[in-house]
Amino acid sequence: MRFFSLKTIELNFLIVKFCKIQFFMHKAGFVNIVGNPNVGKSTLMNQLVGERISIATFKAQTTRHRIMGIVNTDDMQIVFSDTPGVLKPNYKMQEMMLAFSESALADADVLLYVTDVIENPEKNMEFLEKVKKMQIPVLLLINKIDQSDPKKLGDIVEKWHSLLPNAEILPISAKNKFGTDMLLKRIKELLPESPAFFDKDQLTDKPARFFVSEIIREKILLYYDKEIPYSVEVRVERFKEDEKRIHINAVIYVERDSQKGIIIGHQGIALKKVNTESRKALEKFFDKKIFLETFVKVDKDWRSSQRELDAFGYNPE
């Protein structure tokens, strides 16, 4: 029979107690990013996650879906969500985009409301009233402060304090990484104690095909003007991966024949440029050789068809 000394029992008790404390000290939560179009939400998301999860361009309405980026440490998991810019819908797709933004109010543990030094604080007051009524911590982030002076910034802070009196206000510049370390520290302080929601090696909730379509759409946003980028959706029909390369077939959908001609361009030059730049970006993203084929098809009024929008993944549930 094996005997244990009182000292050994006390030591084991302390070890068990320490392990329990460590378990309950783990923090995890959903930190959702909302705000009006073109204020820098996607740039901020990428800075906080440390990876390029969301496409970010100078054009409004770049983000169409709710995209999660997950930050993991031994004692913490932050689930960030980037959302489409809040706007008054003009067609069905924009209704779905607004639904993504509103869903982020429902499940947040911490809300990041992003504005900048340019926009009118009273824009989209209906959405702002919903934020004002929230019972969770709200961090109001005034982005692009490098484009302002101290006097103007002080006036902006005062105005926002009157609109969201319970929010903590933090001036930042997401592009220049100013204030983002302080923001991340504050988020960690506000997270609730909880076990992790996702595997610790998981970076996002989206599949590989989603990022392929987003990268192709980003190039279209950059290389085409006016309504063309907003009439486009991309669907990946083939994604076959082996050890050395990935073969991808993607379809670019537009609403009219005239748009198809613009996307393809004279002798296919415009589409070839999109293909080349998309392939380079995809090779960097996946760190593999990419074989990419793109096709252009017309799907009339897809932005107003619930069936088509469901097929393209515009479903906030």
LUMMARMI-181829 format. One line per 4 residues: number of its first residue (from 1); their letters; for each residue x, z, y of N, C-alpha, C. Coordinates in steps of 0.2 Angstrom, whole numbers, always signed. Layout:
<atoms>
NUM> a> X:Z:Y:X:Z:Y:X:Z:Y | ... $
</atoms>
This chain:
<atoms>
1> mrff> +4:+0:-6:+0:+0:+0:+4:+0:+6 | +2:-4:+11:+6:-5:+17:+4:+0:+23 | +8:+3:+26:+6:+8:+31:+8:+5:+38 | +4:+7:+43:+6:+5:+50:+6:+11:+54 $
5> slkt> +12:+11:+58:+13:+17:+63:+8:+16:+69 | +7:+22:+72:+2:+22:+78:+5:+17:+83 | +11:+17:+84:+15:+13:+89:+13:+6:+88 | +13:+4:+81:+12:-3:+80:+5:-5:+81 $
9> ieln> +0:-1:+79:-7:-2:+81:-8:-2:+88 | -5:+2:+92:-6:+1:+100:-3:-5:+102 | +2:-8:+99:+5:-14:+102:+1:-20:+100 | -2:-20:+94:-7:-25:+92:-13:-25:+96 $
13> fliv> -15:-19:+98:-21:-19:+102:-20:-22:+109 | -14:-21:+112:-12:-23:+118:-12:-31:+118 | -9:-33:+112:-9:-41:+111:-15:-44:+111 | -20:-41:+107:-27:-44:+107:-30:-44:+113 $
17> kfck> -29:-38:+117:-33:-37:+124:-30:-42:+128 | -23:-44:+128:-20:-49:+133:-23:-56:+131 | -24:-57:+125:-26:-64:+123:-33:-65:+125 | -37:-59:+125:-44:-60:+127:-44:-61:+135 $
21> iqff> -40:-58:+138:-40:-59:+146:-38:-66:+147 | -33:-68:+143:-31:-75:+145:-36:-80:+143 | -40:-79:+138:-46:-83:+136:-51:-84:+142 | -53:-78:+144:-58:-77:+150:-55:-79:+156 $
25> mhka> -49:-80:+157:-46:-82:+163:-46:-90:+164 | -47:-93:+159:-47:-100:+159:-53:-103:+164 | -51:-107:+169:-56:-110:+173:-58:-117:+172 | -64:-119:+173:-66:-126:+172:-72:-127:+177 $
29> gfvn> -73:-133:+179:-79:-134:+183:-79:-142:+186 | -85:-144:+188:-86:-150:+191:-85:-150:+198 | -81:-154:+201:-79:-155:+208:-81:-162:+210 | -87:-162:+213:-90:-169:+215:-89:-171:+222 $
33> ivgn> -87:-177:+223:-85:-180:+229:-90:-185:+232 | -93:-183:+238:-99:-187:+240:-97:-188:+248 | -101:-193:+251:-100:-195:+258:-102:-202:+259 | -102:-204:+265:-104:-210:+267:-99:-216:+265 $
37> pnvg> -101:-222:+265:-96:-227:+263:-90:-228:+268 | -84:-229:+264:-78:-231:+268:-75:-225:+272 | -76:-219:+269:-73:-213:+272:-66:-211:+269 | -65:-214:+263:-59:-213:+259:-60:-208:+253 $
41> kstl> -66:-208:+250:-67:-204:+244:-63:-206:+238 | -63:-213:+237:-59:-215:+231:-52:-214:+232 | -49:-215:+238:-42:-213:+239:-40:-206:+238 | -45:-202:+240:-44:-194:+239:-45:-193:+232 $
45> mnql> -49:-196:+228:-50:-195:+221:-43:-196:+217 | -41:-202:+219:-34:-204:+215:-29:-199:+217 | -28:-197:+223:-23:-192:+225:-24:-186:+221 | -30:-183:+221:-31:-177:+217:-30:-177:+210 $
49> vger> -32:-183:+207:-31:-183:+200:-24:-185:+198 | -20:-189:+203:-13:-191:+201:-13:-197:+198 | -19:-201:+197:-19:-207:+193:-24:-211:+197 | -23:-218:+196:-27:-223:+200:-34:-224:+195 $
53> isia> -38:-219:+196:-45:-220:+193:-50:-224:+196 | -51:-223:+203:-56:-227:+206:-52:-233:+210 | -55:-239:+210:-53:-244:+215:-54:-242:+222 | -50:-244:+226:-50:-242:+233:-48:-248:+238 $
57> tfka> -53:-250:+242:-51:-256:+246:-54:-254:+253 | -53:-258:+258:-55:-257:+265:-62:-258:+266 | -65:-261:+261:-72:-263:+262:-77:-258:+259 | -83:-257:+263:-88:-252:+261:-91:-254:+254 $
61> qttr> -94:-249:+251:-97:-250:+244:-93:-253:+239 | -86:-251:+239:-82:-253:+234:-84:-249:+227 | -85:-243:+228:-87:-239:+222:-94:-240:+221 | -96:-242:+215:-103:-243:+213:-106:-238:+208 $
65> hrim> -101:-235:+204:-103:-230:+199:-100:-223:+200 | -103:-218:+196:-100:-212:+197:-94:-211:+191 | -88:-210:+194:-82:-210:+190:-79:-203:+189 | -77:-201:+183:-74:-195:+182:-67:-195:+181 $
69> givn> -63:-191:+185:-56:-190:+183:-54:-183:+182 | -51:-182:+177:-50:-175:+174:-43:-173:+175 | -42:-167:+178:-35:-164:+179:-35:-157:+174 | -30:-157:+170:-29:-152:+165:-22:-148:+166 $
73> tddm> -23:-141:+165:-17:-137:+164:-19:-132:+159 | -14:-128:+157:-15:-123:+151:-21:-119:+153 | -22:-117:+159:-27:-112:+160:-33:-115:+165 | -33:-122:+165:-38:-124:+170:-40:-132:+168 $
77> qivf> -46:-133:+170:-48:-140:+169:-53:-142:+175 | -51:-147:+179:-55:-149:+185:-58:-156:+183 | -64:-156:+183:-68:-163:+182:-70:-166:+189 | -66:-170:+192:-68:-173:+198:-73:-179:+197 $
81> sdtp> -77:-180:+201:-82:-186:+201:-81:-190:+208 | -80:-196:+208:-80:-200:+213:-87:-204:+213 | -90:-204:+219:-97:-207:+219:-98:-213:+224 | -103:-217:+223:-104:-222:+229:-105:-219:+235 $
85> gvlk> -104:-223:+241:-105:-221:+247:-113:-220:+248 | -115:-215:+252:-122:-214:+253:-125:-219:+258 | -130:-222:+256:-133:-227:+261:-140:-228:+259 | -144:-231:+264:-151:-232:+263:-152:-239:+259 $
89> pnyk> -155:-239:+253:-155:-244:+249:-159:-250:+252 | -156:-256:+251:-160:-263:+252:-162:-266:+246 | -159:-265:+240:-161:-268:+234:-160:-263:+228 | -162:-265:+222:-162:-261:+217:-155:-258:+215 $
93> mqem> -150:-262:+215:-143:-259:+214:-141:-253:+218 | -143:-254:+225:-141:-249:+230:-145:-243:+228 | -151:-243:+226:-155:-238:+224:-151:-234:+218 | -149:-238:+213:-145:-234:+208:-139:-231:+210 $
97> mlaf> -135:-234:+215:-129:-231:+218:-131:-225:+221 | -136:-224:+225:-138:-218:+228:-140:-213:+223 | -143:-215:+218:-145:-210:+212:-139:-207:+210 | -133:-211:+209:-127:-208:+207:-124:-202:+211 $
101> sesa> -125:-204:+218:-123:-199:+223:-127:-193:+223 | -134:-194:+222:-138:-188:+222:-137:-184:+216 | -136:-187:+210:-134:-183:+204:-128:-179:+204 | -124:-181:+209:-118:-177:+210:-119:-170:+213 $
105> lada> -125:-170:+217:-127:-163:+220:-130:-159:+215 | -132:-161:+209:-136:-157:+204:-131:-153:+200 | -126:-156:+198:-121:-153:+193:-115:-150:+196 | -114:-150:+202:-107:-148:+205:-106:-141:+205 $
109> dvll> -100:-138:+203:-98:-132:+204:-95:-131:+211 | -92:-136:+213:-89:-136:+220:-90:-143:+223 | -93:-144:+229:-94:-150:+232:-89:-152:+237 | -86:-158:+237:-82:-160:+242:-86:-166:+246 $
113> yvtd> -88:-164:+252:-91:-169:+257:-86:-172:+261 | -85:-178:+260:-80:-182:+264:-83:-186:+270 | -80:-185:+276:-81:-188:+282:-74:-191:+285 | -74:-194:+291:-68:-195:+294:-69:-194:+301 $
117> vien> -64:-196:+305:-64:-195:+312:-67:-201:+316 | -70:-206:+312:-73:-212:+315:-80:-211:+315 | -83:-209:+309:-90:-210:+308:-95:-205:+312 | -101:-207:+314:-105:-203:+317:-108:-197:+312 $
121> pekn> -106:-191:+314:-108:-185:+310:-116:-185:+308 | -120:-188:+312:-127:-187:+310:-130:-193:+306 | -125:-197:+304:-127:-203:+299:-130:-200:+293 | -135:-203:+290:-138:-201:+284:-140:-194:+284 $
125> mefl> -144:-191:+289:-146:-184:+289:-150:-182:+284 | -154:-186:+281:-158:-184:+275:-153:-182:+269 | -148:-185:+268:-143:-183:+262:-140:-177:+265 | -138:-176:+271:-134:-171:+273:-139:-164:+273 $
129> ekvk> -145:-165:+274:-149:-159:+273:-149:-156:+266 | -149:-161:+261:-148:-158:+254:-142:-155:+253 | -137:-157:+256:-130:-154:+256:-131:-147:+259 | -134:-146:+265:-134:-140:+268:-138:-135:+264 $
133> kmqi> -143:-137:+260:-147:-132:+256:-143:-129:+250 | -137:-132:+248:-134:-131:+242:-131:-124:+242 | -132:-120:+236:-129:-113:+235:-122:-113:+233 | -119:-118:+231:-112:-118:+229:-107:-119:+234 $
137> pvll> -101:-118:+233:-96:-119:+239:-96:-127:+241 | -96:-128:+247:-95:-135:+250:-89:-135:+254 | -85:-139:+253:-79:-141:+257:-80:-147:+261 | -80:-147:+267:-81:-152:+271:-74:-155:+273 $
141> link> -72:-161:+271:-66:-164:+272:-66:-169:+278 | -63:-168:+283:-62:-173:+289:-56:-177:+287 | -57:-183:+285:-51:-187:+283:-49:-192:+289 | -43:-195:+287:-40:-199:+292:-38:-196:+299 $
145> idqs> -36:-190:+298:-34:-186:+305:-28:-189:+308 | -24:-193:+305:-19:-197:+308:-21:-202:+313 | -28:-203:+313:-30:-208:+318:-34:-205:+324 | -33:-198:+324:-36:-194:+330:-31:-190:+333 $
149> dpkk> -33:-187:+339:-29:-182:+342:-32:-175:+342 | -28:-170:+343:-31:-163:+343:-37:-162:+346 | -38:-164:+352:-44:-163:+356:-50:-166:+353 | -49:-172:+351:-55:-176:+348:-56:-172:+341 $
153> lgdi> -51:-170:+337:-52:-167:+331:-56:-160:+332 | -54:-157:+337:-58:-150:+338:-65:-151:+340 | -67:-157:+343:-74:-158:+345:-77:-160:+338 | -74:-164:+334:-77:-166:+328:-78:-160:+323 $
157> vekw> -74:-155:+323:-74:-149:+319:-80:-145:+321 | -81:-144:+328:-86:-141:+331:-93:-144:+329 | -93:-150:+330:-100:-154:+328:-102:-153:+321 | -97:-154:+316:-98:-153:+309:-100:-146:+307 $
161> hsll> -97:-141:+311:-99:-134:+310:-106:-132:+311 | -109:-136:+317:-116:-135:+318:-120:-138:+313 | -118:-143:+310:-122:-147:+305:-122:-144:+298 | -116:-141:+296:-115:-138:+290:-112:-131:+291 $
165> pnae> -115:-126:+294:-112:-120:+296:-109:-116:+290 | -111:-117:+284:-109:-113:+278:-103:-117:+274 | -101:-123:+277:-96:-126:+273:-89:-124:+276 | -84:-124:+272:-77:-124:+274:-75:-130:+276 $
169> ilpi> -72:-131:+282:-69:-137:+285:-62:-138:+284 | -60:-143:+281:-52:-144:+280:-51:-151:+283 | -46:-152:+288:-44:-159:+290:-39:-161:+285 | -39:-167:+283:-35:-170:+279:-33:-178:+280 $
173> sakn> -28:-180:+277:-27:-187:+277:-25:-189:+270 | -30:-192:+266:-29:-193:+259:-24:-198:+258 | -24:-203:+262:-19:-209:+262:-12:-206:+262 | -11:-202:+267:-4:-199:+268:-2:-192:+265 $
177> kfgt> -7:-190:+260:-7:-184:+256:-6:-178:+261 | -9:-178:+267:-9:-172:+271:-15:-168:+270 | -13:-162:+268:-19:-157:+267:-21:-157:+260 | -19:-162:+255:-22:-162:+249:-19:-157:+244 $
181> dmll> -13:-154:+245:-11:-149:+241:-15:-142:+243 | -16:-141:+249:-20:-135:+251:-27:-136:+248 | -30:-142:+249:-36:-143:+246:-37:-141:+238 | -32:-144:+235:-31:-143:+227:-31:-135:+226 $
185> krik> -27:-132:+230:-26:-124:+229:-33:-121:+230 | -36:-123:+235:-43:-120:+237:-48:-121:+231 | -48:-127:+229:-52:-129:+223:-51:-125:+217 | -45:-123:+215:-43:-119:+210:-46:-112:+211 $
189> ellp> -46:-110:+217:-48:-103:+218:-56:-103:+217 | -59:-108:+219:-66:-108:+219:-69:-110:+212 | -65:-112:+207:-68:-114:+200:-70:-108:+197 | -76:-109:+193:-78:-103:+189:-74:-102:+183 $
193> espa> -74:-96:+180:-71:-95:+173:-75:-99:+168 | -72:-103:+164:-76:-107:+159:-71:-110:+154 | -73:-111:+148:-69:-115:+143:-69:-122:+146 | -64:-126:+143:-64:-134:+145:-70:-137:+143 $
197> ffdk> -72:-142:+147:-78:-146:+145:-76:-153:+141 | -70:-155:+142:-67:-161:+138:-61:-159:+135 | -58:-163:+130:-52:-163:+127:-47:-162:+133 | -41:-158:+131:-36:-157:+136:-32:-164:+138 $
201> dqlt> -32:-168:+133:-28:-174:+134:-32:-180:+137 | -39:-179:+139:-43:-184:+142:-42:-184:+149 | -42:-190:+152:-41:-192:+159:-47:-194:+162 | -52:-197:+159:-58:-199:+162:-64:-200:+157 $
205> dkpa> -70:-201:+159:-75:-202:+154:-77:-209:+153 | -73:-213:+156:-75:-221:+156:-71:-224:+151 | -73:-229:+147:-69:-233:+142:-65:-238:+145 | -60:-241:+141:-55:-245:+144:-59:-251:+147 $
209> rffv> -64:-254:+144:-68:-260:+147:-70:-259:+154 | -72:-253:+155:-74:-251:+162:-69:-253:+167 | -63:-250:+166:-57:-251:+170:-55:-258:+171 | -56:-262:+166:-55:-269:+166:-59:-273:+171 $
213> seii> -66:-271:+170:-71:-274:+175:-70:-272:+182 | -68:-266:+183:-67:-263:+190:-60:-266:+193 | -55:-267:+189:-49:-270:+192:-50:-278:+194 | -54:-281:+190:-56:-288:+191:-60:-288:+198 $
217> reki> -65:-284:+198:-69:-284:+204:-66:-282:+210 | -61:-277:+210:-56:-276:+215:-53:-282:+218 | -50:-286:+214:-47:-292:+216:-52:-297:+220 | -58:-297:+217:-63:-301:+221:-65:-298:+228 $
221> llyy> -65:-291:+228:-66:-288:+234:-61:-290:+239 | -55:-290:+237:-49:-292:+241:-48:-299:+244 | -50:-303:+239:-49:-311:+241:-55:-315:+243 | -61:-312:+243:-67:-316:+245:-70:-312:+251 $
225> dkei> -73:-316:+255:-76:-313:+261:-84:-313:+261 | -87:-310:+266:-94:-309:+267:-98:-306:+261 | -103:-310:+259:-107:-307:+254:-105:-308:+247 | -100:-313:+246:-98:-314:+239:-96:-308:+235 $
229> pysv> -92:-304:+237:-90:-298:+233:-95:-294:+231 | -101:-293:+235:-106:-289:+234:-111:-292:+229 | -111:-298:+228:-115:-302:+224:-112:-303:+217 | -106:-300:+216:-103:-301:+209:-103:-294:+205 $
233> evrv> -104:-295:+199:-103:-290:+193:-98:-293:+188 | -95:-289:+185:-90:-291:+179:-92:-288:+173 | -92:-292:+167:-93:-289:+161:-88:-291:+156 | -85:-286:+152:-80:-288:+147:-83:-289:+141 $
237> erfk> -82:-295:+138:-85:-297:+132:-81:-297:+126 | -74:-297:+127:-70:-296:+122:-64:-292:+124 | -62:-286:+120:-56:-282:+122:-53:-281:+115 | -48:-284:+113:-45:-284:+107:-37:-282:+108 $
241> edek> -36:-276:+105:-29:-273:+107:-25:-272:+100 | -19:-274:+100:-14:-273:+95:-8:-269:+98 | -3:-268:+94:+3:-264:+96:+6:-266:+103 | +6:-273:+104:+10:-276:+109:+6:-279:+115 $
245> rihi> +0:-281:+113:-4:-284:+119:-11:-283:+118 | -15:-285:+123:-22:-284:+124:-25:-291:+126 | -30:-293:+122:-33:-300:+123:-40:-298:+126 | -41:-301:+132:-47:-299:+136:-51:-305:+138 $
249> navi> -58:-306:+137:-62:-311:+139:-67:-307:+144 | -68:-309:+150:-72:-306:+155:-76:-312:+158 | -82:-310:+160:-87:-314:+163:-88:-312:+170 | -88:-316:+175:-89:-314:+182:-96:-317:+184 $
253> yver> -101:-312:+185:-108:-315:+186:-109:-315:+194 | -112:-320:+196:-114:-321:+203:-122:-323:+203 | -125:-323:+209:-132:-324:+209:-134:-331:+210 | -130:-335:+213:-131:-342:+215:-126:-347:+213 $
257> dsqk> -128:-353:+212:-123:-358:+210:-118:-359:+216 | -120:-359:+222:-115:-359:+228:-110:-354:+227 | -112:-348:+225:-107:-343:+224:-102:-344:+219 | -105:-347:+213:-100:-349:+208:-95:-354:+210 $
261> giii> -97:-358:+214:-92:-363:+217:-86:-360:+221 | -89:-355:+225:-84:-352:+229:-79:-347:+225 | -82:-344:+220:-77:-340:+216:-72:-344:+212 | -74:-350:+210:-70:-354:+206:-65:-358:+211 $
265> ghqg> -67:-360:+217:-63:-363:+221:-61:-370:+220 | -58:-374:+224:-56:-381:+223:-51:-381:+217 | -53:-385:+212:-49:-386:+206:-47:-380:+203 | -51:-375:+204:-50:-368:+200:-45:-364:+203 $
269> ialk> -43:-366:+209:-37:-362:+212:-39:-355:+214 | -45:-353:+217:-47:-347:+218:-47:-342:+212 | -51:-345:+207:-51:-341:+201:-45:-339:+198 | -40:-344:+198:-34:-343:+195:-30:-338:+198 $
273> kvnt> -31:-337:+205:-27:-332:+209:-30:-325:+207 | -37:-325:+206:-40:-318:+204:-37:-317:+197 | -37:-322:+193:-35:-321:+186:-28:-318:+186 | -23:-321:+189:-16:-319:+189:-15:-312:+192 $
277> esrk> -18:-310:+198:-18:-304:+201:-21:-298:+196 | -27:-300:+193:-30:-295:+189:-25:-294:+183 | -22:-299:+180:-18:-298:+174:-12:-294:+176 | -9:-295:+182:-3:-290:+184:-6:-283:+184 $
281> alek> -11:-282:+187:-14:-275:+188:-16:-272:+181 | -18:-276:+177:-20:-273:+170:-14:-272:+166 | -9:-276:+167:-3:-274:+163:+0:-268:+165 | +0:-266:+172:+2:-260:+175:-2:-254:+172 $
285> ffdk> -8:-255:+172:-13:-250:+170:-12:-248:+163 | -12:-253:+159:-12:-252:+151:-5:-251:+149 | +0:-254:+153:+7:-254:+151:+8:-258:+144 | +5:-264:+144:+5:-269:+139:+4:-276:+141 $
289> kifl> +6:-280:+138:+5:-287:+139:-2:-289:+139 | -5:-293:+144:-12:-294:+144:-13:-302:+144 | -17:-304:+140:-20:-311:+139:-27:-311:+142 | -28:-313:+148:-34:-313:+151:-38:-320:+152 $
293> etfv> -44:-320:+150:-48:-326:+152:-54:-324:+155 | -55:-328:+161:-61:-326:+165:-66:-332:+165 | -72:-331:+165:-77:-336:+166:-82:-334:+171 | -86:-339:+174:-90:-337:+180:-97:-340:+177 $
297> kvdk> -102:-336:+178:-109:-337:+176:-114:-335:+182 | -120:-339:+182:-125:-337:+187:-130:-333:+183 | -132:-327:+186:-137:-323:+184:-141:-321:+190 | -146:-325:+191:-150:-325:+197:-153:-318:+199 $
301> dwrs> -152:-315:+205:-155:-309:+207:-154:-303:+202 | -148:-303:+199:-146:-297:+194:-146:-290:+198 | -145:-290:+205:-145:-284:+208:-152:-281:+209 | -157:-285:+208:-164:-282:+209:-167:-282:+202 $
305> sqre> -164:-283:+196:-167:-283:+190:-165:-276:+186 | -170:-272:+185:-168:-265:+181:-165:-267:+175 | -167:-272:+171:-165:-273:+164:-157:-275:+165 | -156:-279:+170:-149:-282:+170:-144:-276:+173 $
309> ldaf> -147:-272:+177:-143:-266:+180:-142:-261:+174 | -147:-260:+170:-145:-255:+164:-140:-258:+160 | -140:-265:+159:-135:-268:+155:-128:-267:+158 | -128:-267:+164:-121:-267:+168:-119:-259:+169 $
313> gynp> -123:-255:+166:-121:-248:+167:-123:-244:+173 | -128:-246:+176:-131:-243:+182:-136:-238:+180 | -135:-233:+177:-139:-228:+175:-136:-221:+176 | -139:-217:+181:-136:-211:+182:-138:-205:+177 $
317> e> -142:-207:+172:-143:-202:+167:-138:-201:+162 $
</atoms>
